[in-house]
Amino acid sequence: MTKLKRNSPEARPHDTPTGPAAMATTNKKRPRLDLNAGDPRERKRGKSMFGLVLGTLNKAKVEDKERNASEAVGNPQCGIWPNAD
């Protein structure tokens, strides 16, 4: 019985790279999509939906900042205390 080296591919058959980094090394080019060939309404719809998603993410980011700031006001570990006036 022969021992396999620890870093050899035979020793770790399930560790073969299959992700995007491995695909990048094969130098195959992805086909480009012709965005002008389709229906212009579809492109407009896609842009609109992307804008809605982006707006939702920005709104969530602002709300998260506000919530974190309000939680920090009464937290003695933060060193921020509300005014007693």
C-alpha positions in Angstrom: 0.0 0.0 0.0 1.5 3.3 -1.0 1.0 6.5 0.9 -0.3 9.5 -1.0 1.3 12.9 -0.4 -0.8 15.3 1.6 -1.1 18.0 -1.1 -1.4 15.8 -4.1 -4.6 15.9 -6.1 -5.1 12.1 -5.6 -5.1 12.7 -1.8 -7.9 15.2 -2.0 -10.2 14.4 -5.0 -13.0 16.5 -3.7 -10.9 19.7 -3.5 -10.7 20.2 -7.3 -11.4 23.9 -8.0 -14.7 24.4 -9.7 -15.4 28.0 -8.8 -15.1 31.2 -10.9 -11.3 31.4 -10.2 -10.8 28.0 -11.8 -12.9 28.9 -14.8 -10.8 32.1 -15.2 -7.7 30.1 -15.7 -9.1 28.3 -18.7 -9.1 31.5 -20.8 -12.5 30.9 -22.2 -14.4 34.1 -23.0 -18.0 34.4 -22.1 -20.4 35.4 -25.0 -21.5 39.0 -24.8 -25.2 39.8 -24.6 -26.6 42.1 -27.2 -28.6 44.4 -25.0 -29.9 46.4 -27.9 -31.4 43.5 -29.8 -34.2 42.8 -27.4 -37.4 44.7 -26.6 -36.6 48.3 -25.4 -39.4 47.9 -22.9 -37.6 45.0 -21.2 -34.5 47.1 -20.8 -36.5 49.9 -19.3 -38.3 47.5 -17.0 -35.0 46.0 -15.8 -33.5 49.4 -15.1 -36.6 50.4 -13.2 -36.5 47.2 -11.1 -32.8 47.7 -10.4 -33.6 51.3 -9.3 -36.2 50.0 -6.9 -33.9 47.4 -5.4 -31.1 50.0 -5.1 -33.5 52.4 -3.3 -34.6 49.7 -0.9 -31.1 48.8 0.0 -30.2 52.5 0.5 -33.2 53.0 2.7 -32.3 49.9 4.8 -28.8 51.2 5.2 -30.0 54.6 6.5 -32.5 52.9 8.9 -29.7 50.6 10.1 -27.4 53.6 10.8 -30.2 55.4 12.6 -31.0 52.3 14.7 -27.4 51.7 15.6 -26.9 55.4 16.5 -30.0 55.3 18.8 -28.8 52.1 20.5 -25.4 53.7 21.1 -26.9 56.7 22.9 -27.9 54.9 26.1 -25.1 52.4 26.0 -22.5 53.1 28.7 -19.9 51.0 26.8 -20.0 53.5 23.9 -19.1 56.5 26.1 -22.0 58.4 24.6 -24.5 59.8 27.1 -27.7 61.7 26.3 -27.8 65.3 27.5 -29.4 65.7 30.9 -30.8 69.2 30.0 
